[in-house]
Amino acid sequence: MKPTITIEYCPRCHWLLRAAYMAQEFLTTFENDLKAVTLQPSQVNGEFHITIEGKKIFDRKEYGGFPEIKELKQLVRDIAAPGRNLGHSDTRTHHSE
């Protein structure tokens, strides 16, 4: 079964565009591996997190900001398409050193 990604963002922080960009990147990169990507406005100020089938894979507050999209793609890949090569997006990040 293909997983669904949910991106919960703070509309008061004007993060809809950022969330939509991430959704586009996930859908483009994992077009055959995902069921859907949903955007969900948060009721909590400053919230921005990404879940796959309810399992949190990213939280802006825990991370301390926003990572590059390639880091998020690696997190999604590890769950949605393990072992898949992401090409140039598979380079090491500062969190994996």
C-alpha positions as CSV (number, residue, x, y, z in Angstrom):
1,M,0.0,0.0,0.0
2,K,1.3,3.4,-0.9
3,P,1.7,5.9,2.0
4,T,0.1,9.3,2.4
5,I,2.3,12.2,3.5
6,T,0.7,15.0,5.6
7,I,2.3,18.4,5.8
8,E,0.9,20.4,8.7
9,Y,1.8,24.1,8.5
10,C,1.1,27.3,10.4
11,P,-1.0,29.5,8.2
12,R,-0.4,32.5,10.5
13,C,3.3,32.1,9.7
14,H,2.5,32.2,6.0
15,W,4.1,28.7,5.4
16,L,1.5,27.5,2.9
17,L,3.8,28.3,0.0
18,R,6.6,26.4,1.6
19,A,4.3,23.4,2.3
20,A,3.0,23.4,-1.2
21,Y,6.6,23.5,-2.6
22,M,7.5,20.5,-0.4
23,A,4.4,18.6,-1.6
24,Q,5.3,19.3,-5.2
25,E,8.8,18.0,-4.7
26,F,7.6,14.8,-2.9
27,L,5.0,14.2,-5.6
28,T,7.5,14.7,-8.4
29,T,10.3,12.6,-6.9
30,F,8.0,9.8,-5.6
31,E,5.2,9.9,-8.1
32,N,4.9,6.1,-8.2
33,D,5.5,5.5,-4.5
34,L,3.0,7.8,-2.8
35,K,-0.8,7.6,-2.6
36,A,-1.1,11.4,-1.8
37,V,0.4,14.4,-0.1
38,T,-2.0,16.4,2.0
39,L,-1.6,20.0,3.3
40,Q,-3.2,20.7,6.7
41,P,-3.4,24.1,8.3
42,S,-2.4,23.9,12.0
43,Q,-4.4,25.3,14.8
44,V,-1.1,25.9,16.7
45,N,1.1,28.9,16.0
46,G,4.5,28.0,14.6
47,E,3.8,24.4,13.9
48,F,5.3,22.7,10.8
49,H,5.7,19.0,10.7
50,I,5.5,16.2,8.2
51,T,4.1,12.8,8.9
52,I,3.8,9.6,6.8
53,E,0.8,7.5,7.7
54,G,0.7,9.3,11.1
55,K,4.4,8.7,11.9
56,K,6.3,12.0,12.4
57,I,9.4,12.3,10.2
58,F,10.1,16.0,10.6
59,D,9.2,18.8,13.1
60,R,10.5,22.3,12.6
61,K,10.8,23.1,16.3
62,E,12.8,19.9,17.0
63,Y,15.0,20.5,14.0
64,G,15.5,24.1,14.8
65,G,14.4,25.5,11.4
66,F,13.8,24.2,7.9
67,P,16.3,21.8,6.2
68,E,17.1,21.6,2.5
69,I,14.6,19.7,0.5
70,K,17.1,17.0,-0.2
71,E,17.2,16.1,3.5
72,L,13.4,15.8,3.6
73,K,13.4,13.7,0.4
74,Q,15.9,11.3,2.1
75,L,13.6,10.9,5.1
76,V,10.6,10.2,2.8
77,R,12.6,7.8,0.7
78,D,13.7,5.8,3.8
79,I,10.0,5.1,4.5
80,A,8.2,5.2,1.1
81,A,10.9,3.8,-1.2
82,P,13.7,2.2,0.9
83,G,16.9,1.6,-1.1
84,R,15.9,4.0,-3.9
85,N,18.7,6.1,-5.3
86,L,17.9,9.8,-5.2
87,G,20.8,10.8,-7.4
88,H,22.2,14.2,-6.5
89,S,19.8,14.4,-3.6
90,D,21.5,11.4,-2.0
91,T,24.6,13.4,-1.0
92,R,25.5,13.5,2.7
93,T,23.9,16.1,4.9
94,H,25.1,17.7,8.0
95,H,22.8,15.5,10.1
96,S,24.2,12.3,8.7
97,E,27.9,13.0,9.2
